[in-house]
Amino acid sequence: MAASFPTDVNWTSYKHLKNEVNYEIKNAKMNYCSTFFKETFGKMKNTWRGISRLIGNESKSTKITQLETVWYISLTPSPWTTPLDLVHGLLKWTTHGLP
């Protein structure tokens, strides 16, 4: 409305209402965080989960179903698809190391 009818009264009203809304949003965020930390006090796992959720950094689990071998682990590169292949390949890599 203030942009449609640019008078001093409209702009003053708009700025005042905008400041009130921003103030209420800020208070709501502070109250939410304060309540969250009071409820999770002493529960570190839940606290860190909540912090990750608040900042948008939730972890996503990754399931490895296949690894591709490379020339320095195996002379004939092939995919490791079973847990036993993974264990054998990783043991071979850790005992023989990189070239």
DSSP file (Angstrom, degrees, kcal/mol; ACC not computed):
  #  RESIDUE AA STRUCTURE BP1 BP2  ACC     N-H-->O    O-->H-N    N-H-->O    O-->H-N    TCO  KAPPA ALPHA  PHI   PSI    X-CA   Y-CA   Z-CA
    1    1 A M     >        0   0    0      0, 0.0     4,-2.5     0, 0.0    10,-0.1   0.000 360.0 360.0 360.0 -39.6    0.0    0.0    0.0
    2    2 A A  T  4  +     0   0    0      1,-0.2     9,-0.2     2,-0.2     5,-0.1   0.857 360.0  48.3 -65.0 -33.0    2.8    2.4    0.8
    3    3 A A  T  4 S+     0   0    0      1,-0.2    -1,-0.2     3,-0.1     8,-0.0   0.841 112.2  48.9 -74.4 -32.3    4.4    1.8   -2.6
    4    4 A S  T  4 S+     0   0    0      1,-0.3    -2,-0.2     2,-0.0    -1,-0.2   0.879 126.3  25.8 -73.4 -38.2    1.0    2.4   -4.3
    5    5 A F  S  < S-     0   0    0     -4,-2.5     2,-2.1     2,-0.1    -1,-0.3  -0.723  80.4-163.7-126.5  80.0    0.3    5.6   -2.5
    6    6 A P        +     0   0    0      0, 0.0     2,-0.3     0, 0.0    -3,-0.1  -0.408  32.4 141.5 -74.1  80.5    3.6    7.0   -1.5
    7    7 A T     >  -     0   0    0     -2,-2.1     4,-2.5    -5,-0.1     5,-0.2  -0.764  63.4-111.9-110.3 164.5    2.7    9.6    1.2
    8    8 A D  H  > S+     0   0    0     -2,-0.3     4,-2.3     1,-0.2     5,-0.2   0.879 117.9  52.0 -62.0 -38.1    4.7   10.3    4.4
    9    9 A V  H  > S+     0   0    0      2,-0.2     4,-2.5     1,-0.2    -1,-0.2   0.924 110.7  47.2 -65.6 -44.3    1.9    8.8    6.5
   10   10 A N  H  > S+     0   0    0      2,-0.2     4,-2.8     1,-0.2    -2,-0.2   0.925 113.7  47.3 -63.7 -44.7    1.8    5.6    4.5
   11   11 A W  H  X S+     0   0    0     -4,-2.5     4,-2.6     2,-0.2     5,-0.2   0.900 112.6  49.4 -65.4 -39.1    5.6    5.2    4.6
   12   12 A T  H  X S+     0   0    0     -4,-2.3     4,-2.3    -5,-0.2    -2,-0.2   0.923 113.3  46.4 -64.2 -44.4    5.7    5.9    8.3
   13   13 A S  H  X S+     0   0    0     -4,-2.5     4,-2.7     2,-0.2     5,-0.2   0.913 112.9  50.4 -63.0 -43.1    3.0    3.3    9.0
   14   14 A Y  H  X S+     0   0    0     -4,-2.8     4,-2.7     2,-0.2    -2,-0.2   0.937 111.7  46.7 -60.9 -48.4    4.7    0.8    6.7
   15   15 A K  H  X S+     0   0    0     -4,-2.6     4,-2.4     1,-0.2    -1,-0.2   0.903 113.0  50.2 -61.8 -41.8    8.1    1.2    8.5
   16   16 A H  H  X S+     0   0    0     -4,-2.3     4,-2.1    -5,-0.2    -1,-0.2   0.938 113.6  43.9 -63.4 -47.3    6.5    1.0   11.9
   17   17 A L  H  X S+     0   0    0     -4,-2.7     4,-2.5     2,-0.2    -2,-0.2   0.893 112.5  52.9 -66.0 -39.2    4.5   -2.2   11.1
   18   18 A K  H  X S+     0   0    0     -4,-2.7     4,-2.5    -5,-0.2    -1,-0.2   0.918 109.9  48.6 -61.7 -43.1    7.6   -3.8    9.4
   19   19 A N  H  X S+     0   0    0     -4,-2.4     4,-2.3     2,-0.2    -1,-0.2   0.888 110.7  50.9 -64.2 -39.6    9.7   -3.1   12.5
   20   20 A E  H  X S+     0   0    0     -4,-2.1     4,-2.4     2,-0.2    -2,-0.2   0.926 111.1  47.8 -63.0 -44.8    7.0   -4.6   14.7
   21   21 A V  H  X S+     0   0    0     -4,-2.5     4,-2.4     2,-0.2    -2,-0.2   0.935 112.8  48.2 -62.5 -46.4    6.8   -7.8   12.6
   22   22 A N  H  X S+     0   0    0     -4,-2.5     4,-2.3     1,-0.2    -1,-0.2   0.883 110.9  51.7 -61.9 -38.5   10.7   -8.1   12.5
   23   23 A Y  H  X S+     0   0    0     -4,-2.3     4,-2.3     2,-0.2    -1,-0.2   0.918 110.7  47.6 -63.2 -44.3   10.7   -7.6   16.3
   24   24 A E  H  X S+     0   0    0     -4,-2.4     4,-2.5     2,-0.2    -2,-0.2   0.887 111.5  50.6 -65.7 -39.5    8.1  -10.3   16.8
   25   25 A I  H  X S+     0   0    0     -4,-2.4     4,-2.3     2,-0.2    -2,-0.2   0.925 110.9  49.3 -63.2 -44.2   10.0  -12.7   14.5
   26   26 A K  H  X S+     0   0    0     -4,-2.3     4,-2.3     1,-0.2    -2,-0.2   0.914 112.4  47.7 -61.6 -44.0   13.2  -12.1   16.4
   27   27 A N  H  X S+     0   0    0     -4,-2.3     4,-2.7     2,-0.2    -1,-0.2   0.895 110.1  52.3 -64.3 -40.8   11.5  -12.7   19.7
   28   28 A A  H  X S+     0   0    0     -4,-2.5     4,-2.4     2,-0.2    -2,-0.2   0.910 110.8  47.7 -62.9 -42.2    9.9  -15.9   18.5
   29   29 A K  H  X S+     0   0    0     -4,-2.3     4,-2.5     2,-0.2     5,-0.2   0.921 112.8  48.4 -64.0 -44.1   13.3  -17.3   17.3
   30   30 A M  H  X S+     0   0    0     -4,-2.3     4,-2.6     1,-0.2    -2,-0.2   0.913 112.9  47.9 -63.0 -42.7   14.9  -16.4   20.6
   31   31 A N  H  X S+     0   0    0     -4,-2.7     4,-2.5     2,-0.2     5,-0.2   0.900 111.6  50.5 -64.7 -40.8   12.1  -18.0   22.6
   32   32 A Y  H  X S+     0   0    0     -4,-2.4     4,-2.6    -5,-0.2    -2,-0.2   0.945 114.0  43.8 -62.1 -48.8   12.2  -21.2   20.4
   33   33 A C  H  X S+     0   0    0     -4,-2.5     4,-2.5     2,-0.2     5,-0.2   0.907 113.6  50.9 -64.8 -41.8   16.0  -21.5   20.8
   34   34 A S  H  X S+     0   0    0     -4,-2.6     4,-1.9    -5,-0.2    -1,-0.2   0.926 113.2  45.0 -61.6 -45.7   15.8  -20.8   24.6
   35   35 A T  H  X S+     0   0    0     -4,-2.5     4,-2.4     2,-0.2    -2,-0.2   0.910 111.6  53.7 -64.4 -42.6   13.1  -23.4   25.1
   36   36 A F  H  X S+     0   0    0     -4,-2.6     4,-1.9    -5,-0.2    -2,-0.2   0.932 110.7  45.1 -58.0 -48.0   15.0  -25.9   22.9
   37   37 A F  H  < S+     0   0    0     -4,-2.5     4,-0.3     1,-0.2    -1,-0.2   0.826 111.8  52.5 -70.6 -30.5   18.2  -25.6   24.9
   38   38 A K  H >< S+     0   0    0     -4,-1.9     3,-0.6    -5,-0.2    -1,-0.2   0.907 112.2  46.2 -67.1 -40.5   16.3  -25.8   28.3
   39   39 A E  H 3< S+     0   0    0     -4,-2.4    -2,-0.2     1,-0.2    -1,-0.2   0.815 118.6  40.6 -72.2 -30.6   14.6  -29.0   27.2
   40   40 A T  T >< S+     0   0    0     -4,-1.9     3,-2.4    -5,-0.2     7,-0.3   0.282  79.7 138.7-102.7  11.0   17.8  -30.6   25.9
   41   41 A F  T <  S+     0   0    0     -3,-0.6    -3,-0.1    -4,-0.3     3,-0.0  -0.359  78.0  11.6 -58.8 126.4   20.1  -29.5   28.6
   42   42 A G  T 3  S+     0   0    0     -2,-0.1     2,-0.6     1,-0.1    -1,-0.3   0.405 103.9  99.5  86.1  -2.6   22.4  -32.3   29.6
   43   43 A K    <>  +     0   0    0     -3,-2.4     4,-2.4     1,-0.2     5,-0.2  -0.754  47.7 176.9-116.1  82.0   21.4  -34.4   26.5
   44   44 A M  H  > S+     0   0    0     -2,-0.6     4,-2.8     1,-0.2     5,-0.3   0.851  75.0  53.8 -59.9 -40.1   24.3  -33.7   24.2
   45   45 A K  H  > S+     0   0    0      1,-0.2     4,-2.2     2,-0.2    -1,-0.2   0.945 113.4  42.5 -61.6 -47.2   23.2  -36.0   21.3
   46   46 A N  H  > S+     0   0    0      2,-0.2     4,-2.4     1,-0.2    -1,-0.2   0.865 112.8  54.9 -66.5 -35.8   19.8  -34.4   21.2
   47   47 A T  H  X S+     0   0    0     -4,-2.4     4,-2.4    -7,-0.3    -2,-0.2   0.951 111.1  43.2 -62.4 -49.2   21.3  -30.9   21.5
   48   48 A W  H  X S+     0   0    0     -4,-2.8     4,-2.5     2,-0.2    -2,-0.2   0.863 112.1  53.9 -67.7 -35.0   23.7  -31.4   18.5
   49   49 A R  H  X S+     0   0    0     -4,-2.2     4,-2.1    -5,-0.3    -1,-0.2   0.932 111.1  46.6 -60.6 -44.7   20.9  -33.0   16.5
   50   50 A G  H  X S+     0   0    0     -4,-2.4     4,-2.7     2,-0.2    -2,-0.2   0.893 110.9  51.1 -65.2 -40.7   18.7  -30.0   17.1
   51   51 A I  H  X S+     0   0    0     -4,-2.4     4,-2.2     2,-0.2    -1,-0.2   0.932 110.4  49.6 -62.6 -44.8   21.6  -27.6   16.3
   52   52 A S  H  <>S+     0   0    0     -4,-2.5     5,-3.6     1,-0.2     4,-0.4   0.895 112.6  47.9 -60.4 -39.4   22.2  -29.4   13.0
   53   53 A R  H ><5S+     0   0    0     -4,-2.1     3,-0.7     3,-0.2    -1,-0.2   0.902 110.1  52.3 -67.8 -40.4   18.5  -29.2   12.2
   54   54 A L  H 3<5S+     0   0    0     -4,-2.7    -2,-0.2     1,-0.2    -1,-0.2   0.878 114.2  41.3 -64.6 -38.1   18.3  -25.5   13.1
   55   55 A I  T 3<5S-     0   0    0     -4,-2.2    -1,-0.2    -5,-0.2    -2,-0.2   0.443 116.1-113.1 -91.5   1.9   21.2  -24.6   10.8
   56   56 A G  T < 5S+     0   0    0     -3,-0.7    -3,-0.2    -4,-0.4    -4,-0.1   0.848  80.4 122.7  75.8  33.9   20.0  -26.9    8.1
   57   57 A N      < +     0   0    0     -5,-3.6    -4,-0.2    -6,-0.2     2,-0.1  -0.249  30.5 161.4-122.8  44.9   22.9  -29.3    8.3
   58   58 A E        -     0   0    0     -6,-0.2     2,-0.2    -5,-0.2    -9,-0.0  -0.425  40.3-117.5 -68.9 138.6   21.2  -32.6    9.0
   59   59 A S        -     0   0    0     -2,-0.1     2,-0.5   -10,-0.1    -1,-0.1  -0.480  21.2-152.6 -77.4 146.5   23.3  -35.6    8.3
   60   60 A K        -     0   0    0     -2,-0.2     2,-0.1     2,-0.0    -1,-0.0  -0.979  18.2-125.1-119.0 127.4   22.2  -38.0    5.6
   61   61 A S        -     0   0    0     -2,-0.5     2,-0.5     1,-0.0     0, 0.0  -0.442  21.0-152.0 -73.9 145.6   23.3  -41.6    5.9
   62   62 A T        -     0   0    0     -2,-0.1     2,-0.6     2,-0.0    -1,-0.0  -0.969   2.0-154.7-120.1 129.8   25.1  -43.1    3.0
   63   63 A K        -     0   0    0     -2,-0.5     2,-0.6     2,-0.0    -2,-0.0  -0.918  10.8-147.3-106.2 119.3   25.0  -46.8    2.2
   64   64 A I        +     0   0    0     -2,-0.6     3,-0.1     1,-0.2    -2,-0.0  -0.753  25.8 166.4 -86.8 121.1   28.0  -48.0    0.2
   65   65 A T        +     0   0    0     -2,-0.6     2,-0.3     1,-0.3    -1,-0.2   0.608  64.3  12.6-108.4 -17.4   27.0  -50.8   -2.1
   66   66 A Q        -     0   0    0      2,-0.0     2,-0.4    20,-0.0    -1,-0.3  -0.955  54.5-164.4-161.7 138.1   30.0  -51.0   -4.4
   67   67 A L  E     -A   80   0A   0     13,-1.9    13,-3.8    -2,-0.3     2,-0.5  -0.973  21.1-134.1-123.1 143.3   33.6  -49.7   -4.5
   68   68 A E  E     -A   79   0A   0     -2,-0.4     2,-0.1    11,-0.2    -2,-0.0  -0.834  20.9-135.9 -96.8 127.2   35.7  -49.8   -7.6
   69   69 A T        -     0   0    0      9,-1.4     2,-0.3    -2,-0.5    20,-0.0  -0.397  16.8-142.8 -76.9 159.7   39.2  -51.1   -7.2
   70   70 A V    >>  -     0   0    0     -2,-0.1     4,-2.1     7,-0.1     3,-1.9  -0.753  29.4 -93.9-120.7 170.5   42.1  -49.3   -8.7
   71   71 A W  T 34 S+     0   0    0      1,-0.3    -2,-0.0    -2,-0.3    -1,-0.0   0.775 119.3  55.1 -57.8 -32.5   45.4  -50.5  -10.3
   72   72 A Y  T 34 S+     0   0    0      1,-0.2    -1,-0.3     3,-0.1     3,-0.1   0.607 113.0  42.0 -82.7  -8.0   47.5  -50.3   -7.2
   73   73 A I  T <4 S+     0   0    0     -3,-1.9     2,-0.4     1,-0.4    -2,-0.2   0.780 130.3  12.2 -97.9 -38.5   45.2  -52.5   -5.1
   74   74 A S     <  -     0   0    0     -4,-2.1    -1,-0.4     1,-0.1    15,-0.0  -1.000  59.6-142.0-141.4 137.3   44.4  -55.1   -7.7
   75   75 A L  S    S+     0   0    0     -2,-0.4    -1,-0.1     1,-0.3    -4,-0.1   0.780 104.8  46.0 -68.7 -25.0   46.1  -55.8  -11.1
   76   76 A T  S    S-     0   0    0     -6,-0.1    -1,-0.3    -3,-0.1    -7,-0.1  -0.821  92.8-142.4-117.2  90.5   42.7  -56.6  -12.5
   77   77 A P        +     0   0    0      0, 0.0    -7,-0.1     0, 0.0    -6,-0.1  -0.241  34.3 156.3 -55.6 132.3   40.3  -53.8  -11.3
   78   78 A S        -     0   0    0     -8,-0.1    -9,-1.4   -11,-0.1     2,-0.2  -0.977  44.5 -89.5-151.8 158.1   36.9  -55.0  -10.5
   79   79 A P  E     -A   68   0A   0      0, 0.0     2,-0.7     0, 0.0   -11,-0.2  -0.467  27.1-137.5 -74.8 142.3   34.1  -53.8   -8.3
   80   80 A W  E     +A   67   0A   0    -13,-3.8   -13,-1.9    -2,-0.2     0, 0.0  -0.886  37.0 158.8 -92.1 116.5   33.9  -54.9   -4.6
   81   81 A T        +     0   0    0     -2,-0.7    -1,-0.2   -15,-0.2   -13,-0.0   0.661  48.5  62.1-116.5 -21.8   30.2  -55.6   -4.1
   82   82 A T  S  > S-     0   0    0      1,-0.1     4,-2.2   -16,-0.0     5,-0.2  -0.721  83.4-117.0-105.5 158.0   30.0  -57.9   -1.1
   83   83 A P  H  > S+     0   0    0      0, 0.0     4,-2.4     0, 0.0     5,-0.2   0.871 117.7  54.4 -57.7 -36.1   31.0  -57.1    2.5
   84   84 A L  H  > S+     0   0    0      2,-0.2     4,-2.7     1,-0.2     5,-0.2   0.901 106.4  50.8 -66.3 -40.3   33.7  -59.8    2.2
   85   85 A D  H  > S+     0   0    0      2,-0.2     4,-2.8     1,-0.2     5,-0.2   0.921 110.8  49.9 -60.0 -43.7   35.1  -58.3   -0.9
   86   86 A L  H  X S+     0   0    0     -4,-2.2     4,-2.7     2,-0.2     5,-0.2   0.928 112.0  46.8 -60.9 -46.4   35.3  -54.9    0.9
   87   87 A V  H  X S+     0   0    0     -4,-2.4     4,-2.6     2,-0.2     5,-0.2   0.946 114.9  45.9 -62.8 -48.9   37.1  -56.4    3.9
   88   88 A H  H  X S+     0   0    0     -4,-2.7     4,-2.4     1,-0.2    -2,-0.2   0.923 115.0  47.2 -61.6 -44.4   39.6  -58.3    1.8
   89   89 A G  H  X S+     0   0    0     -4,-2.8     4,-2.4    -5,-0.2    -1,-0.2   0.916 113.7  46.5 -64.0 -44.1   40.3  -55.4   -0.4
   90   90 A L  H  X S+     0   0    0     -4,-2.7     4,-2.6    -5,-0.2    -1,-0.2   0.882 112.5  50.5 -68.2 -37.1   40.7  -52.9    2.5
   91   91 A L  H  X S+     0   0    0     -4,-2.6     4,-2.2    -5,-0.2     5,-0.2   0.917 111.2  49.2 -64.0 -42.2   42.9  -55.4    4.4
   92   92 A K  H  X S+     0   0    0     -4,-2.4     4,-2.3    -5,-0.2     5,-0.4   0.917 112.7  47.7 -62.3 -43.1   45.1  -55.8    1.3
   93   93 A W  H  X S+     0   0    0     -4,-2.4     4,-2.3     1,-0.2    -2,-0.2   0.907 113.3  47.0 -65.1 -42.5   45.3  -52.1    0.8
   94   94 A T  H  < S+     0   0    0     -4,-2.6    -1,-0.2     1,-0.2    -2,-0.2   0.825 116.4  43.8 -73.5 -29.3   46.2  -51.4    4.5
   95   95 A T  H  < S+     0   0    0     -4,-2.2    -2,-0.2    -5,-0.2    -1,-0.2   0.869 125.4  31.8 -81.7 -36.1   48.9  -54.1    4.6
   96   96 A H  H  < S-     0   0    0     -4,-2.3    -2,-0.2    -5,-0.2    -3,-0.2   0.714  97.4-161.8 -93.0 -23.7   50.5  -53.4    1.3
   97   97 A G     <  -     0   0    0     -4,-2.3    -1,-0.1    -5,-0.4    -2,-0.1  -0.051  34.3 -42.0  71.3-175.9   49.9  -49.7    1.3
   98   98 A L              0   0    0      1,-0.1   -25,-0.0    -4,-0.1    -5,-0.0  -0.498 360.0 360.0 -83.7 156.6   50.0  -47.3   -1.7
   99   99 A P              0   0    0      0, 0.0    -1,-0.1     0, 0.0    -2,-0.1   0.508 360.0 360.0 -64.5 360.0   52.7  -47.6   -4.3
